[in-house]
C-alpha cells in the first residue's frame, strides 16, 4: 500500500472510530425539522461568513473562483433552495440578491476568444440555474435576461458534436450534466418554449451514449478514462462526477412536465444510476472519491455524498424510489454528512477541484460541497415535513 494511502486510511479509521456520532446516528431516523433547520442554518451561515471570490486573474482562474464561477454557483443554488424553506430565508435571499446585483445577473464568458470553447462551456451556465431560481421567486426580468440570451445564442449557433475531452462545446465530461441541462429544462418551464427541452434532450443523450458504462451503470468522467484502471484493476468512476449526474437529473426532473414524452428516459436513468450508487455506499454512510476502489481512497468525501443524498431524498419525495428500500441509505448518508460538520459549521472532507478521484482530509472544504449539502438538506427537510 502506498504511504500516503496508508496515512489517509489511518486518519479515516481514527475519524470514524473516535466520532461516536457517526455510528450512533447511522441507525437513527432522519432528524426532526427543527434539528435539520439548526444544522442547515449553521452550515449556511459559516459559508456566507467565510465567502470570498477572485476579482482578478486569468480566465481559467476566474472560471473556478470568480463570483459567477460554477463553484460559487453551486453554493448559490443550494442556498436559494434552502432560503425557500428556512425561517431565516429573508436573510439568505438578501445576500443572494446582493450577489446577483453585484454581477449584474450576467453569465461568465471566460473562453469567448478560445475557438474550442467560445460561449458553449457548460460550467458557465451553472449560475443560470441560480438566476432562474431567483426569477421564479422575485419575477424581476433582469434576473433571467442574460441566461436567456446565452442559451438562445447557443441554440442559434449549434455547438459541434465532438465528444473528445479536448472540446468543450458539447457536454464532454459528466459534470456538465449538472451544470447546463437543468437550465434548459427550467427555461422551458418558465417560458413555455419546448424548443429548450428538445435541444437539451439531444445534447444530453449524446453525452449519455458516449460516457455511460452500461455494464456498471455509471458514468465515466470523460473519454480519457475509458481504458484507465484503478490499482485494483477496476474501471475508474469518480464519486463526485456521478454525484453531479444524479443531482443534475434531479434538477431536470423537477421541471420536466409529468406528461412529457421525454420524461421516461430521465426517470429510468435516474432510478438505474441511483440504484448503482446505493450499492456502492460504504458502511459508514459516505461515498468515496473512487467508487470501485474505496481501499485506495478510504477517506470520507462529502461533496459526492451530498449530491447522491440529494438524489436519494428527491427520489423518495417524488415516488421515483421505494421509500422502504432507499430510506436506510439516505439516513446513513445524512448521518455521515452531519458528522463532517465542525462545531462552528464548517463542512469538512470536501474533495478539491479536479478531473479525477483525489485524496481528501478533514480540514478540506469548498463552496460547491456546501452547496451540495444545502441541496441535500433542503430535500431531506421536505421529507421530514
N, C-alpha and C positions, 0 to 999 in steps of 0.2 A: 504494500500500500504506500502511496506517495506520502511524504512527510506532511505536506500542507493538508492533504485529505485526512490524515490521521489526527492532526491537531483539530481540524474542524469537527471530526467525529467526537473527539473528547469533549470539546466545548458544547456541542449539541447534546451529548449524553448528560453532562452536568446540568445544562439548562433545563432539560426535561425532568431530570431526577430531582433537582432542587426546587423546581417550581411546582409546588403541590397542587396549585390551582389547575394546572394543565390537565392532570389526570382526573382530579376531582370533578371538574366541570364537564369533562368529556362524556360523562354518563348522565348529566342533568339535562333538563329540557331547555328550550330557548328561554332566555330571561324574560321577565315581565317588561311592560312598556317603559316604566319609569327607570328601570335599570339600564335598558337599552338607550333611553334618552340621555342619561347621565354619561354613559360611555361614549356615545357618538358626539355629544357636545364637547366632551373633554378632548377628544382627538381632533375635532374640527377647530376648536379654539387654539390648541397648541400649534396647529399648522398655520392658521391665519396669523398668529402672533410671531411666527418664525418665517413668514413668507418673504422671499426675495426673488428677484429676477434680473437678468442681464439687460442693460440698455445699449451696450456697445459690444462689438466683437465681429468675428467673421460670420458669414451666412450660416455655416454649419454650426457654429456655437449658438447663435440665436435660435437656430432650428430646435435645439434641445432646451434652451434656458431662457429664451425671450418671454415676454409677457404673454404672447399668443402661441407659444410652443405647445406641442402635443402633450408634453409632460404636465404643464400647468393646466392645460385644457381639461385633462382627466380629473384634476382636482376640482376645477370649477364645476364640471358636470356633476361630480359626486356631491359637492356641497349644495348645488342648486336642487338636486333631488332631495337632500336632507332638509333643506330650508323649507320645502313644502310641507314637511311633517313636524319639524321641531317647534317647541314653544318659543325658541329664540330665532325663528325663521326670519323675522323682520331684520334682525341684526345681520344675519348672513346675506340676505338679499341686498341690503345696503352696501355691504362690502363687495359683493359680486357686481352690482351696478357700477360701483366706482371703478372696478377693473375694466368692465366693458367700455365705460366712458373714456377712461384713460387711453384705451386702444382704439377709440372711435369705432368699435364694433367691426374692425377690419379683419380680413383673412390674410395671413402672412404670405409673402411671396419671396422667400429666401433664394429660390432657384430659378427665377424667371429668365435669367440670362444663360442658363445651362440647358442646351438643347434636349438632353435626355430626360430632364425633369420638368422644366418650364413651370407651368402653374398646375400641374397634374398631381403633385406629390400628395398621397393620401393623408400623411401626418398633418399637413397644413389645414385639412378640412376638419380635423378633430374639434377645434374650437367652435366650428359651426354648430355642432350639437348643443353646446352650451348657449350660444346666441339664440338658437331656435327655441330652446327650453325657456329662456328668459322672455322671448317674444310671446310664447304661449301663455305666460303669466301676466305680462305688463302691456302687451299689444302695442308696443312702440315700433313703428316702421323701421327706424334706423337700426334696430337690433337684428334685423334679418336681411337688409338690403345687400350688404357685401357678400353674404353667403349665397343668396340667390344669384347675384351677378357672377360669382366664381363658378358655381355649378352650371349655370346656363352657358358660360363660356366653354367649359369642358365639354358639354354635350354638343355645342355647335362646332367644336373643333375636336372631333373624337380622338382619343389617345391611341397610340399604336397598341397592338395586342402582344408585343414581345414580353414574355414572362420570365426571361432570364434575370437574375438578380441585379445585374448592372443597370437595368432600365427601371425607372420609377414612374413611367406614365401609366402603365397598368398596375394592378394591385399584386405586385410580385412577391410580397412577403406576407405571412399570415397575419401579423399585427394589423395590417392595413384593413382587414375585415372588421375591425372595431372602429378604426379612425374615420373611414369615409362612408361606407354603405348606409349606416343609420341616418346620415344627413339627407340622403336622397329619399329614404323612406319617410322621414319626418316632414320634408318639404312636400311630398305628395299628400300627406295628411293635411297639412296646413293650407295648401293651395288648391287641392283637388285635381292637380295635374298628374295623371297616371304615367306620363312620359318619364317622370323621375324614377318611378318604380321599374319600368321596363329597362331603362338604362342600367340601374343598379343591379337588376337581376342578371343581365347579360354579363356585366363585368364580374360580379360575384362568382358566377358559375365558371367563368374562365379560370379564376383562381382556384376554385374548388376542384375542378377537374385536373389541375396541374399539381397542386400541393397536398391534396388529401390522400393519405395512405389508407386504402380500403381494407387492407389486412388488419392493421392495428386500430383503424378508425380514429386516427389522429392526424393533425396537420404538421407537415414539415415547416420549419421556419421559412426557408426558401430553397431553391434548387441546388444550392451548394451542399446541402445535407443529404441529398438522395443516396449517395454512396458512402457517407461517413458513418462510423460506428463508435459507440462508447467503448470504454475499456473492457466491459463485459461482453462485447460483441454485438450488442443490440443497437437498433437504429436510434438516431438522435432526435428526440422530440422534446421541445422546450416547454416546461411547465407554464411559464407566463405567456408564451406565444399561443398555446392552446387555450389559456385563460382569456386572452384577448378575443379569440374567435368566439368562445362561448358567450362572453359578455356582449360582443357585437351582435350575435344572434338574438340575444335578449332585446337589445335596443331596436333591432329590426322588427321583431315580433310584437313589441309594444305598440307599434304604429301601423303595422300591416293589417289592412282590413280583414275581418274574420271570414268574409266571403270571397277574398281574393284567390284567383286560380294559382297564384304564386305561393300561397301560404303552406300547402302540404310539404313542399320541398324543404322549407326552412324549419318547419316543425319536426320533420323526420330527422333532418341533420342535427338539430338541437338535441333531440332525445338520444340519438346514437352517440354523439360526441360526449354529452354529459355522462351517459352510461359508461363509456370507456374511461372517462376521468375518475369517476367514483371508484371504479375497480382499482385505481392506482393510488388512492389516498392512503397515506401512512397511518399507522395505528394511533399516532398522537394527534391526528386531525389535519396536519399540514399536507400540502403537496410540495414536492421537491423541484429544484431547478431543472433537473433532468428527469423526465417521467419514467424512463425504463432503466435507469441506473442510479437509484437512490443511494446506494452504498458509496458511490464516488462523490455524490453531492448530498451528504447526510443532513445538512443544516435545514432548519425550517425556512420557508420562503413565503412571506406574507402577501406579496402582490399577486402571485399565482393563486394562492389560497383564497384571497378576497374575490378575485374575478370569478373563480369557479363557484364560490359560495353565493355570489350574486346570481349566477345562472341557476343554481340549485333552488334558491329561495323563490326566484321568479317562476321557475318551472312548477314548483308546488303551488304557488299562489294562482297560477294560470291554468292549473289542472292539466299541465302537459307532462308532469311527473307524478307517479303514485306517491302519495304522502307517506304511507307506512314504509315504503321501500327506500325513500330518499331522505326522509327527515333525520334519521340517525346520522347520516353522513353530514348533513348540514349542521346538526348540533355539535358534532365533533369539530367541524371546521370553525364554527363561531367560538367555541371554547379555545381552540388553538389561537385564533386571531386575538382574542381577549387577553391571552397570556403573553402576547408580544407587546402589550402597551405598558409603558413605564408609568410611574406614579404621576408624572406631570402631563401625561397624554401623548408622549412621543411614540409613534408606531415603529417598531424595530424589525429587523430581519427582512428588509426590502432589498431584493437583488438590484444592483446598479444597472444603468443603461447598457445595452449590449445587443448582440445579434445571436447569442448562443448562451447555453447554461453557464452560470458563473457561481463561484463560492460566495457565501453570504455570512455576515456576522451580526450579532445582536444590535450593535450600535448603528447599523446602516438603515437609513430611512430615505424616502423620496416622495415628492408630491403626488406622483401617479399612484404610488402604493396607498397613500391616504385617500386619494380619490376613489380607488377601487374599494377600499374599506368602507367608505361612506355609501357607495352604491350598494354594497352587500348589506350593510347595516340598515339602510332605509328599506330595502325589500324585506328583510327579516322583521323589521318593525311592523310592516304591513301584515306579516304572517302572525305576529304576536297580537295584533288587533283582532 
